Amino acid sequence: MNQQITERQAFETVAVGHAMHRGVLTCPIDTPLSAVAHMMAGQRIHAVVVFDEASDDLGDTRLWGVVSDLDLVKAASAGGIEDRTAGGTAVTPIVMVEERDTLAHAAQLMSEHEITHLVVVDPATERPVGIISTLDIARSVAELD
């Protein structure tokens, strides 16, 4: 019982920055969903951040949402992925955390919003610096054991 309390306390104190993946792959909202699938497969990632301008410079853009591998699977099972875009498939509004937030907080947000990925932003610039996924949290929980 004492070990469980220690593990829970650790989960509530471990920072998102410890578990997240640094770097973010982005695309504009009008990107074909098939291109997003190719990006994910080519880079071996599970999520792409979608923004509302047709440029790679996130300095003056607004984050739109996130397309995850689960979103792609849902779209593919519904058919017609060749007619879909990133913006039409992305989960919105985008849910963000900071590196200093705890894994417990990130897990709570994922549960509340029923999503698998959160965008990690720099608090000073509000620019994305990484992604944290349910798998990242699971790995951290396993490390606490």
ABEGO torsion letter per residue (X at the ends): XAAAAAAAAAAAABBAAAABBBEBBBBBAABBAAAAAAAAAAAGBABBBBBABABABAAABBBABBBBAAAAAAAAAAEGAAABBAAAABBOBBBBBBAABBAAAAAAAAAAAGBABBBBBBAAAGBBAEBBBAAAAAAAAAAAX
